[in-house]
């Protein structure tokens, strides 16, 4: 896990999320495939790199960041799974596990293409995470939905 500073003006998606949150992130961390923005009130934005193969180890690293920075309260997670990124069956199973459910209060998953929406909806139907989880095409609507769980 590496700490990395991002210039908000230089990275449009991160600037967009910060603007939608109406606050700058407290910290931005980098793992092998994720950029994790940590916001006040237990809100986390996970941006998966494009064209990566996600493993359980990758997800566990992101979950460890959330655990460390959530201050004993359940997290609200906005997840952008990245363009053309793949995850193993074990990743989807771990993502829906009781261990992750104990840590995350609700998650909104950004799915911008039809194929991506189908994959995310299949994950939600088949793996049935034991927390509110929903797919969105639009970050603004996703954040508004997550804020209802504060």
C-alpha positions as CSV (number, residue, x, y, z in Angstrom):
1,X,0.0,0.0,0.0
2,X,1.4,3.3,-1.1
3,X,0.4,6.8,-0.1
4,X,0.0,9.0,-3.1
5,X,-1.0,12.6,-3.5
6,X,-3.2,13.4,-6.5
7,X,-3.6,16.9,-7.9
8,X,-7.4,17.2,-8.0
9,X,-7.3,19.6,-11.0
10,X,-5.2,17.1,-12.9
11,X,-7.5,14.1,-12.6
12,X,-11.0,14.8,-13.6
13,X,-12.8,11.8,-12.1
14,X,-11.3,12.4,-8.7
15,X,-12.1,16.1,-8.9
16,X,-15.7,15.2,-9.9
17,X,-16.2,12.9,-6.9
18,X,-14.8,15.6,-4.6
19,X,-17.1,18.2,-6.1
20,X,-20.1,15.8,-5.7
21,X,-19.1,15.1,-2.1
22,X,-18.8,18.8,-1.6
23,X,-15.5,18.2,0.3
24,X,-12.0,17.2,-0.5
25,X,-10.7,13.7,0.4
26,X,-8.9,13.5,3.8
27,X,-6.3,11.1,2.2
28,X,-5.7,9.3,-1.1
29,X,-4.0,6.0,-1.1
30,X,-2.8,3.7,-3.9
31,X,-2.7,-0.1,-4.0
32,X,-1.7,-2.3,-7.0
33,X,-5.0,-1.7,-8.8
34,X,-7.0,0.7,-6.7
35,X,-6.9,4.4,-5.9
36,X,-8.7,4.8,-2.6
37,X,-10.1,8.3,-1.6
38,X,-11.0,8.6,2.1
39,X,-13.7,11.2,2.9
40,X,-15.2,12.3,6.2
41,X,-18.1,10.4,7.7
42,X,-16.9,7.0,6.7
43,X,-17.2,7.5,2.9
44,X,-14.7,5.8,0.6
45,X,-14.3,6.0,-3.1
46,X,-12.5,3.1,-4.7
47,X,-11.4,3.5,-8.3
48,X,-10.2,0.3,-10.0
49,X,-7.6,0.8,-12.7
50,X,-8.7,-0.1,-16.2
51,X,-7.7,-3.4,-17.9
52,X,-6.7,-5.2,-14.7
53,X,-7.3,-8.7,-13.3
54,X,-8.5,-8.3,-9.8
55,X,-7.5,-10.9,-7.2
56,X,-8.7,-11.7,-3.7
57,X,-5.4,-10.3,-2.4
58,X,-6.2,-7.0,-4.2
59,X,-9.6,-6.7,-2.6
60,X,-8.3,-7.6,0.8
61,X,-5.8,-4.8,0.5
62,X,-8.5,-2.3,-0.2
63,X,-10.7,-3.7,2.6
64,X,-7.7,-3.3,5.0
65,X,-7.5,0.4,4.1
66,X,-11.3,0.8,4.8
67,X,-10.9,-1.1,8.1
68,X,-8.0,1.1,9.2
69,X,-9.7,4.4,8.3
70,X,-13.3,3.7,9.2
71,X,-13.0,4.5,12.9
72,X,-15.1,1.6,14.1
73,X,-18.1,2.7,12.1
74,X,-19.4,1.0,9.0
75,X,-18.2,2.5,5.7
76,X,-20.2,3.8,2.8
77,X,-18.4,2.7,-0.4
78,X,-18.6,4.1,-3.9
79,X,-16.9,1.5,-6.2
80,X,-15.9,2.2,-9.8
81,X,-14.7,-1.2,-11.1
82,X,-12.8,0.2,-14.0
83,X,-13.1,-0.3,-17.7
84,X,-12.5,-3.8,-19.0
85,X,-11.4,-5.1,-15.6
86,X,-12.0,-8.7,-14.5
87,X,-12.4,-10.3,-11.2
88,X,-12.2,-14.0,-10.2
89,X,-15.1,-15.9,-8.7
90,X,-13.3,-15.9,-5.4
91,X,-13.2,-12.0,-5.4
92,X,-17.0,-11.8,-5.9
93,X,-17.5,-14.4,-3.1
94,X,-15.2,-12.5,-0.7
95,X,-16.8,-9.1,-1.6
96,X,-20.2,-10.6,-0.5
97,X,-18.7,-12.3,2.6
98,X,-19.8,-11.7,6.2
99,X,-16.3,-10.3,6.9
100,X,-16.9,-7.5,4.4
101,X,-20.5,-7.1,5.4
102,X,-19.5,-6.3,8.9
103,X,-17.3,-3.4,7.6
104,X,-19.5,-1.9,4.9
105,X,-22.9,-0.3,5.6
106,X,-23.8,0.2,1.9
107,X,-22.1,0.2,-1.5
108,X,-22.9,1.8,-4.8
109,X,-21.2,0.3,-7.8
110,X,-20.6,2.4,-10.9
111,X,-21.5,0.5,-14.1
112,X,-21.3,2.8,-17.2
113,X,-21.7,0.3,-20.0
114,X,-24.5,-2.2,-20.7
115,X,-22.1,-5.2,-20.4
116,X,-20.8,-3.8,-17.1
117,X,-24.3,-3.3,-15.8
118,X,-25.1,-6.9,-16.6
119,X,-22.0,-8.2,-14.8
120,X,-22.7,-6.1,-11.7
121,X,-26.4,-7.0,-11.6
122,X,-25.4,-10.7,-11.9
123,X,-23.0,-10.3,-9.0
124,X,-25.8,-8.7,-6.9
125,X,-28.3,-11.4,-7.8
126,X,-25.9,-14.4,-7.5
127,X,-23.6,-13.4,-4.6
128,X,-26.3,-11.5,-2.7
129,X,-24.1,-9.3,-0.5
130,X,-25.7,-8.9,3.0
131,X,-25.7,-5.1,2.8
132,X,-27.5,-2.6,0.6
133,X,-25.7,-2.7,-2.7
134,X,-26.9,-1.1,-6.0
135,X,-25.5,-0.4,-9.5
136,X,-25.6,3.1,-10.9
137,X,-24.6,4.6,-14.2
138,X,-24.1,8.0,-12.7
139,X,-21.8,9.0,-9.8
140,X,-24.1,11.8,-8.6
141,X,-27.1,9.5,-8.1
142,X,-24.9,6.8,-6.5
143,X,-23.6,9.4,-3.9
144,X,-27.1,10.7,-3.2
145,X,-28.2,7.1,-2.6
146,X,-25.2,6.4,-0.3
147,X,-25.9,9.5,1.7
148,X,-29.3,8.1,2.7
149,X,-27.4,5.6,4.8
150,X,-25.5,8.1,7.0
